[in-house]
Amino acid sequence: MILAYPTGDRSKALEVARELERAGIDGVAMAGRIAVGRHRVLGKGKSSMVLICEAEGEVVAAKVRRIDSPTPDMVMEATMLRAANSAGVGPKLLGWSANSIVMELLVGRSLAAFLSAAGPRAGTSVRVMLSALDKARALDAAGIDHGELHDPREHVQVVCGEPEIIDFGSASAARRPSNVTSLASAIVRLTGRMPDGRLIGALRAYKEEMSDERYREILESLGLRRAAP
């Protein structure tokens, strides 16, 4: 049973099903890009599965904890997502329980795929990179470290032309945030440019002083300029 992966324990699956029902889920669609046995899901990680679900006529996503997950429950991740939402980042949190998180469904393509298709110098690419970094900056300002933005292939999705930071399973408010520096370094790799002394200096300065001024210096070093109003 997909609700109790990988053991298929019936009692555990029923427990998760009741949690999803209390969260407003009416049904689970065995659909998505990833095959898990005879089923298909939207996402599969070491700690959870992401399922496409229906809630009151709306299509949403449910992240369900795997039976063999190293984390005891989903509460911390839900707490981090709620905090990120308060900063204007992440899929909207709709509900949570010990074993599941229900949230807004965001389906797009990875930032890497988007930049590869559009070209790193295209106007749309510049706008998307700026917006992604602005959201990373919002997380920094909120004191939330995402923890995975050094490798944004699965964690920054471009949905209808807008970058979205997803998957807060590794997020923490207990460590110093490094979202901007991690994502900026990743963008350098994705665009195939070599980090120069100016950029390295700007990243170091931002680590010391996470101010708006230091953030603007990173953007200037990356050659990302905002369009005139």
N, C-alpha and C positions, 0 to 999 in steps of 0.2 A: 504494500500500500504506500502510495506516494507521501501520505501525511505522516508516515512513520518510517522514513527512509534512514538507513538501508535495511533494517531488520524486518520491517513489515508487521511489527507487533500490533495486533488488532486492538487491544485495549488502549495502547498509546495513540493509535490513529483516531479512535473514537474520542479520546480526551482532546486532541487537537481539533477535531471536527466540531466539538461542542464549543471550544474557545472561539473558533472562527464564526460559528453561528451567533454567539453572543456579541461578536464584533460587527454583526450585520451582514455577514457573507451568506448569500443565497445559494451559490454554486461555484464549483471549481472547474475550469476548462482545462482539459489535458492538451494544452497547446503551447507552442513556443519553439525557439530555435534549437533547443538542446534535447536530445533523446536520452531518456533514463529508462532502460528496459523497454517495455512496450508503451511507455508514456512519453509525453513531451512536456517540457517545462520552460519557463522564461529564463531562469538562471539556476546555476548549481555551483555551490562553493563548499569549502571544507566544513562550514558550520551550519549552512542552511540551504533551502531550496526556495526559489521565487516562482510563485504560481500566478497565473492570470485567473481572476475571480470576478464574480458579479455581486454587487451589493446595491439593492434597491434600484435596479435597472441601470446602474453605472458599472463600467468595467474598471476594476482596480487591481492592484497587486497585493499579494500576501506573501510575506517572507516567513517561512516555517522552519523552525529549528530542527536540524537533523538529530536522530537518536544518538549518533556518535559524536556530536558536537563537543568541542573542548570547553565551550561556555555553558554555564549552568542554566541560563535563561536568556530571554531577549530584552529584559528590562533596561539594562544599561544602554543598549543600542537605541531603544525607543526614546530614552531620555536624551541621548545625544541628538537624535533626529529632531525631536521637539525643540531643543535649543537651537539647532541649525535653522529650523523653520522660523524661529523668532528673529534670526538674522537675515531672513529672506533667501535661504539656501535649502536645497534638497527637495525631494518629493514630499508633498503634504502628508503629514501623519494623520491617519484617520482613526486608528485604534491600536491597542496592543494588549498582549497577555503574556504569560510566562513563556509560551512556546511559539508565538506568532506576532508579526507586525503587519497591520493593514495600512496601505498607503496609496497615494496617487500613482497611477500607472504612467511611467515615462518610458517610451520606446523610441529609440533613435539609432544613431550610429556613433561609434567611438570618435573622440576628438582626433585620434590619429588617422582614422579612415576619412574623416571630413576634411582635414588639412591636406591629405594626400590627393583627394579628388578635386578640391577647389584650388589647390596651390597655395603655399604659405604666404605669398605676397598679394593674393587677391583681396579686394576690399571686404568681402564677406568673411574671409579668414581672419583678417585683422580685427574686425568687430567681434567675432566669436572668441578670439584669444583674449581680447580686452575684457569681455564680459566674464569669461571663465576666471581670469585673474581677479576681477572685481569681487567675484563670489568667494574666491580664496581669501581675499583681503577681509571680507565681511566675517568669515570664520575666524581669522586671526584676531580681529577686533573683539569678537565675542569670547575669545579664550578657548576655542574649540580646535583641537588638532585632529584633522581627518585621519591621518596616519598612512594613507595610501596614494597620495597625489604625486609622489615621485614616479609612479607608474600609472598614468591616467587612462590606460587603454580601456579598462572596464569601469572606471570610476568617474569619468567625465563623458557624458553622452550628449550629443547635439540633437535636440528634439525640436523639429520645426524651426530650425535656424537659431535656436537658443541653447547655449551650453548649460547642462544641469549636472551638479555634483551629486552623486548617488552613493549608496552603500556605506553606512556609518558604523559597520560592524567593528572596525578597529579604532573608532574615534574615542577621544578622551579629553576631558577638561582638566586632568591632573598633570599633564606635561606641557611644556612650552610649545605653542603652535608653530608649525613650519609650513603652513599651506602655501603661502605665496612663493617662498624660496623653492619648495619642492616642485610646484607646478611650473614656475618660471624655468627651472632647470630642465624639466621634462619638455617644455615647449622648445627650448633650444635644441634638444635632441631631435624632436619631431620635425623641426623645420630645417634640420641639416646644417645649422650654422655652428661656427666655432665660438665658444665663449671667450670674449676678449677681456682685457684688464678692466675696462670701464664697468662691464656687467658684473664681473667677479667682485669688484669693489662695492658696487651698488648692493649686491646680495649680502655681502658681509656687513655693510652699514645697516641694512634693514634688520638683520639678525640682532644687532645691538640695540637698535632703536626702531621699533615697529610703528613708525609715524607715517602720516599721509605724505609728507615730503620725501621720506626715504622710499616710499612705495612709488611715487611719481618718478624718482630717479631710476628705478628698475624698469618701468615702462619705457622711459626715454632710452635707456641702454638697449632695450629690445627693439627699438625702432617702432614702437606701438604708439601712434598718436591718435588722439580722439578727434572725431570730426567736429568742425566748428558748428556751434548751435545755430 
